[in-house]
């Protein structure tokens, strides 16, 4: 009996089992090739600069990695008690925030005092 590329079952045309895995593998290759690009876009495009002297607890919680609602509230209360941060490294003075969290978020953090902004205008 002669074998053909395609077989018929219930009126539909099916590809032979040998051709189907190649198409699935090609789709998976495309998917795995696009995953790193999507991850990079999500990682770097989703976050904006955060001014730690003016941001509220909700913004700090949402934007900073490793900072939850408790640490965000601690940052705000530290800022209210001791005044604005002078450098990004001053953030490590807050209880619960160490150098690892500061380094992880350094690219997102900025320190500008509101009085400096108003005196420039």
Number of C-alpha atoms within 10 A of each C-alpha: 3 3 7 8 10 12 12 10 8 5 7 8 10 13 13 14 10 9 12 11 11 11 11 11 11 11 12 12 11 11 11 11 11 11 11 11 11 10 11 11 11 11 10 10 9 9 13 12 14 21 19 25 20 16 14 15 20 12 15 23 18 14 18 21 13 15 19 16 14 11 18 23 17 17 26 20 14 17 17 11 9 8 12 18 19 14 12 17 15 13 20 16 13 16 11 12 17 13 13 11 16 20 14 13 19 15 12 18 22 17 18 17 16 12 8 9 9 8 7 6 5
